[in-house]
Amino acid sequence: MLNASVLVTNPKNGAVISWVGGNNFNTLPFDMVLSHRQIASAFKPFLYTTALENGISPCDYFENEEKTYPEYDNWKPQNADHSATPDKKVAMWYALVKSMNIPSVNLYFKLEKEWLIDTCKKLLFPEITNDAPSVALGTLDLSLFETTRAYGAFANNGEMNDLYMIHKITDKEGNIIYESEVQKPERVFTEESSQTLTTILQQAVEQGTGASIRNRYKIKSPLASKTGTAQNYTNAWFMAYTPNIVLGTWVGTSKNDIHFNSGNGSGSSLALPIVANILKEIENNPELKEKYLTSFDIPEEISSSIDCPPYREKGIKGFFNRIFGKKKED
């Protein structure tokens, strides 16, 4: 049976705004917000931010040619849309916007493994127990709770708050029985890295894997987003945020051996519509729209850091095109 969970939080303080653990407790008596499932491409922003934290630029270029890895059981990663470009390299920012697998694996090999392990520790993720490069594509099992909390760090300029559900309990006279303490957020990313990542994920809404939230659901508010589609279409994810709200959703079944059809099992097909309909309701409510759908305050020097062509030709031809200023590709 198809199931979905939704978690909506305030990244400024970690407050849970909405928590939906599943469709029906009678048919699936388990809170799927806490269930660990393969995170898929929704993990890529953490890989790319690790790269930004260690001096790699969004305008660095990576190979986008299919390759077999004999040392990893002849593993051969492919882009979901089979968009390999043997004659061109792809800019790091564009690879994330389009959620490309091949450049992501090449980026993984450029990083020190300890850097990614350290990122996962800061985000309170389960430990990475092997060095398989497939972790770059999201083979780690995470819960929607852990993932939404971590995306809050992007929304909150690199600082992550733990999540809490109860703000205050009073008796019938109004006396406070319990009140949650104001927590100090943990800095997990630099402000520059998180803002650069947000700039890239804003482009994922405009021209990448989350574009249907604009052209199909007509959501107009500022937004950064990332889809996730697990191998063999077993789990679908969609994460979206503004500076004042993080919305995460997972769609799947109670058993990992049940797969969806490839055309209907992606994060953009299954999970995105749930977030889109929530956002539509917020946009239609002036009070909620003003409170949650706020603009990103990102300095011009950071937002312009991805102002480079998505592809760069390799070899002599590419060299001369760069020298003589070939126009930016579409």
KATACOR-V331598 format. One record per residue. N is the residue number from 1. OMEGA is omega as a letter, one per 30 degrees, with the letter a starting at -180 (999 if undefined). NEAR is the number of other C-alpha atoms within 12 Angstrom. Layout:
[[N,OMEGA,NEAR] [N,OMEGA,NEAR]]
This chain:
[[1,l,17] [2,a,26] [3,l,33] [4,l,38] [5,a,42] [6,l,40] [7,l,45] [8,a,42] [9,l,44] [10,a,36] [11,a,37] [12,a,34] [13,l,32] [14,a,40] [15,l,31] [16,l,30] [17,l,26] [18,a,26] [19,l,28] [20,a,29] [21,a,28] [22,a,30] [23,a,25] [24,a,18] [25,a,15] [26,a,9] [27,l,14] [28,a,20] [29,l,14] [30,a,21] [31,a,27] [32,l,35] [33,a,33] [34,a,25] [35,l,32] [36,l,27] [37,a,38] [38,a,34] [39,l,47] [40,a,43] [41,l,48] [42,l,51] [43,a,46] [44,l,45] [45,l,51] [46,l,47] [47,a,47] [48,l,47] [49,l,46] [50,l,39] [51,l,37] [52,l,36] [53,a,30] [54,l,24] [55,l,18] [56,a,25] [57,l,30] [58,l,40] [59,l,29] [60,a,30] [61,a,30] [62,l,38] [63,l,32] [64,a,35] [65,a,27] [66,a,25] [67,l,23] [68,a,15] [69,a,18] [70,a,9] [71,l,12] [72,l,15] [73,l,12] [74,l,10] [75,a,17] [76,a,19] [77,l,31] [78,l,26] [79,a,26] [80,a,26] [81,l,16] [82,a,17] [83,l,24] [84,l,25] [85,a,26] [86,a,21] [87,a,20] [88,l,26] [89,a,31] [90,l,39] [91,a,36] [92,a,46] [93,a,45] [94,l,42] [95,l,45] [96,l,52] [97,a,40] [98,l,39] [99,a,48] [100,a,44] [101,a,45] [102,l,40] [103,l,44] [104,l,45] [105,l,39] [106,l,34] [107,l,41] [108,a,34] [109,l,25] [110,a,27] [111,l,28] [112,a,19] [113,a,24] [114,l,22] [115,a,25] [116,l,37] [117,l,27] [118,l,25] [119,a,35] [120,l,31] [121,l,19] [122,a,28] [123,l,35] [124,l,24] [125,l,28] [126,a,23] [127,l,20] [128,a,26] [129,l,17] [130,a,16] [131,l,21] [132,a,21] [133,l,34] [134,l,35] [135,l,34] [136,a,41] [137,l,39] [138,l,36] [139,l,29] [140,l,35] [141,l,30] [142,l,36] [143,l,35] [144,l,45] [145,a,42] [146,a,38] [147,a,52] [148,l,51] [149,a,47] [150,l,49] [151,l,53] [152,l,49] [153,l,47] [154,a,49] [155,a,49] [156,l,40] [157,l,35] [158,l,36] [159,a,33] [160,l,38] [161,l,35] [162,a,33] [163,l,36] [164,a,27] [165,a,20] [166,l,17] [167,a,20] [168,l,17] [169,l,15] [170,l,13] [171,a,10] [172,l,8] [173,a,8] [174,l,10] [175,a,11] [176,l,13] [177,a,14] [178,l,13] [179,a,15] [180,l,17] [181,l,14] [182,a,16] [183,l,18] [184,a,14] [185,l,25] [186,l,26] [187,a,23] [188,l,32] [189,l,38] [190,l,25] [191,a,26] [192,a,30] [193,a,38] [194,l,40] [195,l,39] [196,l,45] [197,l,47] [198,l,49] [199,l,43] [200,a,46] [201,l,47] [202,l,40] [203,l,32] [204,l,36] [205,a,40] [206,a,29] [207,a,26] [208,a,28] [209,l,41] [210,a,43] [211,a,33] [212,l,29] [213,l,40] [214,a,30] [215,l,16] [216,a,19] [217,l,24] [218,l,20] [219,a,30] [220,a,25] [221,l,29] [222,a,32] [223,l,39] [224,a,49] [225,l,54] [226,l,54] [227,l,49] [228,l,50] [229,a,45] [230,l,40] [231,a,33] [232,l,22] [233,l,33] [234,a,33] [235,l,52] [236,a,47] [237,l,50] [238,l,50] [239,l,56] [240,a,54] [241,l,46] [242,l,41] [243,a,37] [244,l,37] [245,l,46] [246,l,49] [247,l,51] [248,l,52] [249,l,51] [250,l,56] [251,l,51] [252,l,40] [253,a,29] [254,a,28] [255,a,19] [256,a,23] [257,l,14] [258,a,19] [259,l,25] [260,l,27] [261,a,17] [262,a,21] [263,a,16] [264,a,21] [265,a,30] [266,l,36] [267,a,45] [268,a,44] [269,a,32] [270,a,37] [271,a,40] [272,a,42] [273,l,36] [274,l,33] [275,a,41] [276,a,37] [277,l,21] [278,l,31] [279,l,34] [280,l,24] [281,l,20] [282,l,24] [283,a,24] [284,l,18] [285,a,15] [286,a,14] [287,l,13] [288,l,19] [289,l,24] [290,a,19] [291,a,17] [292,a,33] [293,a,34] [294,a,25] [295,l,23] [296,l,30] [297,a,23] [298,a,26] [299,a,15] [300,a,15] [301,l,14] [302,l,25] [303,l,26] [304,a,18] [305,l,28] [306,a,31] [307,l,25] [308,a,25] [309,l,28] [310,a,31] [311,l,34] [312,a,35] [313,l,28] [314,l,22] [315,a,14] [316,a,13] [317,l,15] [318,l,18] [319,a,15] [320,l,14] [321,l,19] [322,l,20] [323,a,12] [324,l,10] [325,l,13] [326,a,18] [327,a,14] [328,a,14] [329,l,18] [330,999,11]]
